[in-house]
Amino acid sequence: MPEAWKELEGRVINKEFRLGDYLGGSEEAGVFLTQYGPESLKAAVKLIPIGRWDPAMAESRLALLQSARELSDSHLLQVFQAGRTTIDDRELLFVVMEYADENLSQFLPKRALAAAEVRDMLEPTVDALAYLHNKGFCMAI
């Protein structure tokens, strides 16, 4: 499906988010560059197909994504907006979030992290997970 995601570049979802460059994904989701708000902030939009989900599952996941907008932690990307959209008769959830200039997927295929890098990342990662757990976010999307 990653090739199919790439074909969506240039499309507009929710009448406001242009799908820019395809940043990556899998069968379960595709991520694109986009812009958000009046300042045209650089953002990422993740598209999640819901075709095989029952309606209750889709609504539950959408509610979870929308509630993520209330999260605020220095170690998490900010979620700006979430909703439903349809592209070519395919129902999708979308989430627009802060753009990360770097992520581990850029580095790990090229080299392993040094022990010092892992130590530097461990405390913020645990802090973010504790924050999410305390807010009731215990499942992956």
URQUIQUI-V536775 format. One record per residue. N is the residue number from 0. SS is DSSP state (~ for helix, > for strand, _ for the rest). PSI is psi in degrees with one decimal (* if undefined). OMEGA is omega in degrees with one decimal (none if undefined). Layout:
n-><N & N>
ss-><SS & SS>
psi-><PSI & PSI>
omega-><OMEGA & OMEGA>
This chain:
n-><0 & 1 & 2 & 3 & 4 & 5 & 6 & 7 & 8 & 9 & 10 & 11 & 12 & 13 & 14 & 15 & 16 & 17 & 18 & 19 & 20 & 21 & 22 & 23 & 24 & 25 & 26 & 27 & 28 & 29 & 30 & 31 & 32 & 33 & 34 & 35 & 36 & 37 & 38 & 39 & 40 & 41 & 42 & 43 & 44 & 45 & 46 & 47 & 48 & 49 & 50 & 51 & 52 & 53 & 54 & 55 & 56 & 57 & 58 & 59 & 60 & 61 & 62 & 63 & 64 & 65 & 66 & 67 & 68 & 69 & 70 & 71 & 72 & 73 & 74 & 75 & 76 & 77 & 78 & 79 & 80 & 81 & 82 & 83 & 84 & 85 & 86 & 87 & 88 & 89 & 90 & 91 & 92 & 93 & 94 & 95 & 96 & 97 & 98 & 99 & 100 & 101 & 102 & 103 & 104 & 105 & 106 & 107 & 108 & 109 & 110 & 111 & 112 & 113 & 114 & 115 & 116 & 117 & 118 & 119 & 120 & 121 & 122 & 123 & 124 & 125 & 126 & 127 & 128 & 129 & 130 & 131 & 132 & 133 & 134 & 135 & 136 & 137 & 138 & 139 & 140>
ss-><_ & ~ & ~ & ~ & ~ & ~ & _ & _ & _ & _ & _ & > & > & _ & _ & _ & > & > & _ & _ & _ & > & > & > & > & _ & _ & _ & _ & > & > & > & > & > & > & > & _ & _ & _ & _ & > & > & > & > & > & > & > & > & > & _ & _ & _ & _ & _ & ~ & ~ & ~ & ~ & ~ & ~ & ~ & ~ & ~ & ~ & ~ & ~ & ~ & ~ & ~ & ~ & _ & _ & _ & _ & _ & _ & _ & _ & > & > & > & > & > & > & > & > & > & _ & _ & > & > & > & > & > & > & > & > & > & _ & _ & _ & _ & _ & ~ & ~ & ~ & ~ & _ & _ & _ & _ & _ & _ & _ & ~ & ~ & ~ & ~ & ~ & ~ & ~ & ~ & ~ & ~ & ~ & ~ & ~ & ~ & ~ & ~ & ~ & ~ & ~ & ~ & _ & _ & _ & _ & _ & _ & _>
psi-><-23.0 & -35.6 & -38.7 & -36.3 & -46.0 & -32.5 & -14.0 & -6.2 & 135.5 & -17.2 & 160.7 & 131.6 & 150.0 & 23.8 & 17.7 & -17.3 & 108.7 & 130.2 & 105.5 & -143.2 & 137.3 & 121.8 & -23.9 & 173.6 & -163.4 & -166.6 & -32.2 & -18.8 & 154.1 & 142.8 & 135.0 & 153.9 & 143.2 & -174.3 & 150.1 & 138.2 & 175.5 & -24.1 & -1.5 & 50.1 & 142.0 & 126.6 & 170.9 & 143.5 & 128.5 & 129.7 & 131.8 & 112.4 & 138.9 & 13.0 & -38.1 & -2.7 & 149.9 & 160.6 & -36.8 & -39.9 & -44.7 & -44.3 & -38.0 & -45.8 & -39.6 & -43.9 & -40.6 & -45.4 & -42.3 & -36.3 & -21.6 & -17.8 & -24.3 & -10.3 & 140.6 & 105.6 & 139.1 & -16.3 & 5.7 & 147.9 & 141.6 & 134.9 & 122.8 & -41.9 & 152.3 & 150.4 & -166.1 & 149.5 & 167.9 & 132.0 & 120.8 & 50.6 & 14.9 & 120.3 & 135.9 & 150.7 & 151.2 & 150.4 & 126.7 & 127.2 & 166.0 & 142.7 & 133.1 & 121.5 & -30.9 & 151.8 & 162.5 & -29.0 & -18.1 & -28.1 & -41.0 & -35.6 & -21.5 & -34.2 & 155.1 & 153.1 & 143.3 & 155.8 & -40.4 & -36.9 & -41.0 & -45.1 & -41.9 & -31.2 & -22.4 & -51.7 & -48.1 & -34.8 & -45.9 & -40.9 & -44.8 & -42.3 & -40.0 & -43.1 & -48.9 & -44.0 & -44.1 & -25.4 & 0.7 & 11.3 & 88.3 & 3.3 & 151.1 & 151.4 & *>
omega-><178.9 & 177.0 & 178.7 & 177.2 & -176.5 & 179.2 & -179.3 & 178.1 & 179.6 & 178.1 & 179.2 & 176.6 & 177.6 & 179.4 & -179.1 & -175.9 & 176.9 & 177.4 & 178.5 & -178.9 & 174.1 & -176.4 & 179.6 & 179.2 & -177.3 & 175.0 & -173.3 & -176.9 & 174.3 & -177.3 & -177.2 & 171.0 & 176.0 & 175.3 & -176.8 & 170.3 & -178.0 & 178.3 & -177.5 & 178.0 & 174.5 & -176.7 & 175.1 & 175.0 & 179.9 & 177.2 & -176.8 & 179.0 & 179.4 & -175.0 & -175.8 & -178.6 & 171.7 & -176.3 & -180.0 & 178.6 & 179.7 & 179.8 & 178.3 & 179.2 & 178.0 & 178.4 & 178.6 & 178.3 & 179.7 & 178.6 & 178.0 & 177.0 & -178.2 & -178.6 & 178.9 & 179.4 & -176.1 & -178.2 & 179.9 & 171.6 & 179.4 & 174.3 & -177.4 & -174.6 & 175.4 & -179.8 & 177.4 & 175.0 & 176.0 & 174.1 & 179.2 & 179.0 & 177.9 & 179.2 & -177.5 & 163.2 & 174.3 & 174.5 & 178.7 & -174.4 & 175.5 & 179.7 & 176.0 & 179.8 & -179.8 & 172.2 & -175.3 & -178.2 & 176.8 & -173.3 & -172.4 & 177.0 & -176.6 & -177.2 & 174.5 & 175.1 & 174.3 & -179.5 & 179.9 & 177.9 & 178.7 & 178.5 & 179.8 & -178.6 & -171.7 & -176.6 & 177.1 & 179.1 & 178.3 & 177.7 & 179.6 & 178.4 & 177.4 & 178.2 & 179.5 & 179.2 & 179.5 & 178.5 & 177.6 & 178.7 & -175.3 & -179.2 & 177.8 & 175.9 & none>
